[in-house]
Amino acid sequence: MLQEIIPFLASSDSTLGDASRSKWTSQVQQIKVRAASASEQFLDHFAEEPRFVAQPYTGETGAGEETKKEGDSAAARGHSLFEELFFFCRVKKVGDLPEAECIYVETVVDRDSGLAFAKVYPTKSARNAVDILETCVMPIFERSGISIQEIHTRKTSEYWGLLPVHPFETFLATSHIQHLEIGQASRPYNFLCEQFYTRLLKDFFPVALRRSFQLTLAELQVELDSFLETHNTALAPAKRR
């Protein structure tokens, strides 16, 4: 049973709604993104208003055509992803994890499409950072026929280490994915994972936990997967007539 949830988890009037069950793996090829300026902040600070919003390409002519060409070029050379780990809450007991004290949320956001992925874990480790890529992210991109060019992460022990022995570094190297540190070069997009996690805190976790406190970690992930499907489906632009 989920107990002793940290007080920062505010209630929300939002509802999950019925998730569209249409496949959204092909959306990666359709969605384009526009970036707004962003200011540097610390990892654990979340702004009230998003500083970056992924926007689908609308097919406008003129300047829009240039945006489309840039987007097509990005797709051709591979997409750029951002990955971060967040502490969610302390628990006394979570069904199948009676001795766990914490729940962490691993997040991945595609800069070029806006697609987001998340998984809950009882610990923070490099293996979890690899797991979300292997089980959630890579299958979607492989089925869509789109490559991942680079992944940006904070320079923490979960993501950085000696290549021959560090699981995350080794996975990226064998997958031919460039590993970059989140910094000045990626500054306009540094807050993608923060903003996505902020939405989970506002729109997902309060609703899921109010609905049932008798949740195992696996059951919470099922709820999260349903929310993610709705979130990612909503990014699909309207079909042109």
N, C-alpha and C positions, 0 to 999 in steps of 0.2 A: 504494500500500500504506500502510495506517495504521501509523505508526511513532512512537516516542518519546512515547507517551501519558503525560500527567502522572501521577505516582505516586498522586495522591489518588483515582484511579479504582479503588476496591476491588473485589475479586471478590465474586460473590454466588452463592448456591446456588439462587436463584430461576430459574424457567424461564418462557418466554413463554407456553407452552401453545397449544392450538388456538383460534384466534379464532373466535368465533361470527360467521357471515356474514349474520345477519339484519340488516335495516336498522334503524338506531337514530336516524334523523333525527326520528322522532316522540317520542323519549324526552324531548326538551326540554320538552314539554307535560306530562309525567307526573312528572318528578322535582322534589322540593322539598328545601330545604336548611335545616339547623339549624346555627347558629353557636355555637362555644365561645369563651371569652374568649381574647385573645391579647396578648402583651407586645411592645413595640416592640424590634426588633433591627436591626442593620445588614444591608444588602442581601446581602452575601456570607457571612453566617453562617446556618447551617441547624441547626435544633434536631433532637435525636435523636428526639423524639416529636412528632407533629403537634399543632399548637395549634388547628387548624381542620379539621374533617372534614365533607365534604358528605354529607348523609344523605337518602335518598329519603323522601318522605312515605308513611306507612304506612296512612293511611286511618282513624286512630283517631277515636273519637267524643269529645265533650266538648271538652277543650282542643285536641284534634287538629282539630276542625272550625274553630276560630279560625285555626289555622296554615294550613289549607287555603284559607280565605278570603283570608288575607294573601298566600298564594302566588298565588292566582288574580288578585288585584289587581296583584301585581308583573308577572305575565305580560301583563296587559292594558295596562300602561303601558310595557312593554318591559323587557328584561333588562339587568343590569349586569355588565360584563366587566372583567377585570383583565389587563393585558398587560405582560410584562417580557422583557428580553433577558439571557441568561446566557452567560458564556464557558465552553466545554466543555474544550477541550484545544489544545495546540500539536502540529502535525504536520510531519513532514519532507516527506511526499508523500501526497496522497489522489488516487488514480487519475486522475480527470478534472480535478483541480486541482493540477498538479505544483508550482506556485509558492506555494500557499497556506500560511500559517503557523499559522492559527488556525481553529477551528471554533466557531461560536456557535449557540446554540439560542434561537429566539424562541418564547415560550410565551404562550398565552391561556387563561384559565380563566373559565368562567361562574359568577358568584356564585350565581345562582338555581337552576341545575341541577346544577352540579358538572362539566359537560362540559369536557374539556380538549383543547387543540390544541397542536401543536409542529411546527416546521420547522427544519432545519439549514441554516446559511449560512456562506460563507467569510469574510464581513465583517459589520460592524455598520453599518446605515444606515437612514434613514427609509424608503427604498424596500422594504427587507425587512419593516419593521413594517407597511407597507401590504399587501405581498404575502401574508402569512399570513391577513390579513383577507379579501382578495379571493378567494383560492384555497381556503381551508379553512373559515373561520368563516362568512362571509356566505352561501355556498351552503346550508349546513345550516339556518341560521335562516330563509332565504327559503323553502326547501322545507317547513319546518315552519310557516310562516305566523306567525312570532314576530319582533317587532322588537327592535332593540338600542337601548336608551335612552341608555346612557352607557358610556364606556370609561375606566378609571382607569390611569394610567401614572406612572412616575417622571418627574421634571422634568429630563430629559436631552435632548441635541441630537437623538437619534433620534426623539423624540416631540413636542418643543416647538420652535416657531419662528414666523416671520412667516406668517400665514395665506395671503397670495397666492402665496407661493413654496415653503413647506414642504410636502412631499408628504403627510406623515401628517396634519397639520392640515387641509390642503385636502381630503383624502379624507373625514375625519370630517365636515367642514362640508357637503360636497356630499351626504353620506349622511344628514344630519340626525341625527348622533350627538353627544351632548354629551361634551366632553373634560374630565376632571377629574384633578387631581393626587392621587396617593396620599398621604394624610395623616391628620389626626385624624378627619375626617368618615368615612373608610372604615376606621378602625383595626381593627375586629374581623375584617376580611377582607384586611388588607394582605399577608398571608403566603401567600395561595392559590397564586400562581405559584411561590414558593420551595418550598413543600411538594410541589408537583407535580414540579418539577425535581429535587428530592431523590429522589423515587421513580424518576425516569428514571435517575439516577446509580446507584441501588441495584439496580433490577430490569430495566432495559432495556440500557443501554450495556455493562455487563460481559458480559452474555449474548450480545448481538449481536456484539461484537468478539472474544470468545473463539471463537465459531462460525466466523468467517471474517475474516481481516485483509485479504483481497483485496476491499475494498469501495470503490466510488466514493461520492461524496457522494450521488448519486442513488439508489444501491442502499441506502445507509444510511437514506435517507428512506423507501424502501419498507418496510424493516424497522420503522421507527418508526411508519409508518401502520398496520401490522398490530397493533403493540402498543397504539396508541391506540384502535383499534376494540375490542379486548378490554377495555381500561380503561373506555371509555365504555359498552359493553354491560353491564358488571358493575354500573353505576349504576342500571339499570332495576329498578324495584320488582317484586316478584312480582305476577302478575296476580290480581286478585280473583276468587274463585270465585262 
